[in-house]
Amino acid sequence: MRRWLLVMAVLLWGCAGVPMEGAREKEPTPEPPPKVLRQVKVEAYASYGQGVLLEARADRLLAQARRLAFLDRTLAQEKRRQAAECWAQSRQALGRAVELDPEGLTPLRRLALALTQRGEFEEAIPYLERIVTMAPDDFHTRAELARRYETVDRLAEARREYRLVLRTASGASQDWLVAKVYLPLARVSEQLYGLAAAVEPLAGALDAGAEARLVEAAVRRLVVSAQKEEGFIERAEKAVRAESRGFGFHYLMGWVAFAGQDWATSAAYLDGAVEAKPDSWSAHLYRCLALAQLGQVEEALAKLEQAPRTALGPGSVETLKGLILLRARRYEDARQTLEEAVRLAPRNIVVRYQLAGAYEKLGRLDDAIEMLKVNLTLDPNHADTLNALGYFYAEKSVRLAEAEQLIRRALFQEPNNGAYLDSLGWVFFKQGRLDQALEVLTRAAQRSPDPVIYEHLGDVYLEHDQPQEAARWWERALEHDPDAASVRRKLEALRARGSSQGVPEQAPQTTE
């Protein structure tokens, strides 16, 4: 027995030391001696330094060419040629440094950065891929790789990398994440899977940067686009994971529902937003405005008292109350409240703008115009003020050429704003330019489901001697605002002219 054990031990030792025939492993390649390694490193970084110097020289030559562009075009062209030669030599030197030291991140990063700066994105991508393979936690390079994928329309890969950045970028600032990851991820997701797919990254941006200006434009664009897609909120509900439904998701959905005038849905979502982030004053405000539209004015004013005061300046609470009262059509109460807000904050343009709106609703159009004129002395480019002043001039049928210029200045800042387009169409109507008025008001109606726009379209069609179309648009206005007395009077007057023109015998009933 002992001899048998001894034989087995010898056999096992032999097998361990001598591979079987046919399964012989390749002998490892011996590493170069330390002296050779040092020499390679020296050559690699000499080549790297040469590449950096040549790149800097190329940049200087390009700067000289730009300065000479209008003075000596021939010399400027020669400078550009020299810069191109320097860049070609720099790229060759940096490429050699990468070849000599394939594990070195510094030459890789320099070459990838130089390529992206010169717009050679396809060439930069393999180097960026090597960097993130060697340094998976380098979220800055990974975000750059995602941007380059997006640039060359490799959208699925871009989306994957943006999502990986969110997992690795624990040390990144919130502003960087919003600008470099969340917003591009929303853009790519929308291109791949539709508008609802952009909700989750935009909600993440709101959670990271709450109401930062970086997010505002993207959110506004989504809200406007969502109005054109039936069933958008239901699709967004399916697209967003339950664990991602925090403040940002509820706030965004509340805003979408608010823009679509679905006041009950808006209030419900904004309840969730306030619960998730009690210090968000805008969530409090929109919730109160939605409640006011539902006729729950006292509840709206009571909930306004729960809103945080720390971020609000003088007159802000009075302004918010005035907005709620305006939404509730309590125009005299709104006027008194907003006049107090103006007393507390006399240079606040938003407060003055809202007070002008209250004056207009009370028929005090001259007071509204004077208020807006003061606004333009404080900020000559305030788009809402420019638009409102032009619209009020049109309402009075005075200074119509000036009104058109004011509204065009507002549209220059927001060319797709439905309210501004409506104002321009109304100026055209007052000037007798009916075809232009019809074209602009139709565009406005496509961008904003507003009963005022529908009423104006009805007025233009009636002037065009198309009573059936006029009645159709006035009916749509009443569907959105059953209490619009001026629209109801127009329909009744049209019916009184006779049903032979195909006008409905009665206007839609008010739904209580």
Secondary structure by P-SEA (a helix, b strand, c coil): caaaaaaaaaaaaaaacccccccccccccccccaaaaaaaaaaaaaaaaaaaaaaaaaaaaaaaaaaaccccaaaaaaaaaaaaaaaaaaaaaaaaaaaaccccaaaaaaaaaaaaaacccccaaaaaaaaaaacccaaaaaaaaaaaaaaacaaaaaaaaaaaaaaccccccaaaaaaccaaaaaaaaaaccccccaaaaaaaaaaaccccccaaaaaaaaaaaaaaccaaaaaaaaacccccccaaaaaaaaaaaaaacaaaaaaaaaaaaaaaccccaaaaaaaaaaaaaacaaaaaaaaaaaccccccccaaaaaaaaaaaaaacaaaaaaaaaaaaaaaccccaaaaaaaaaaaaaacaaaaaaaaaaaaaaacccaaaaaaaaaaaaaaaccaaaaaaaaaaaaaaaccccaaaaaaaaaaaaaacaaaaaaaaaaaaaaccccaaaaaaaaaaaaaaccaaaaaaaaaaaaaacccaaaaaaaaaaaaaaccccccccccccccc
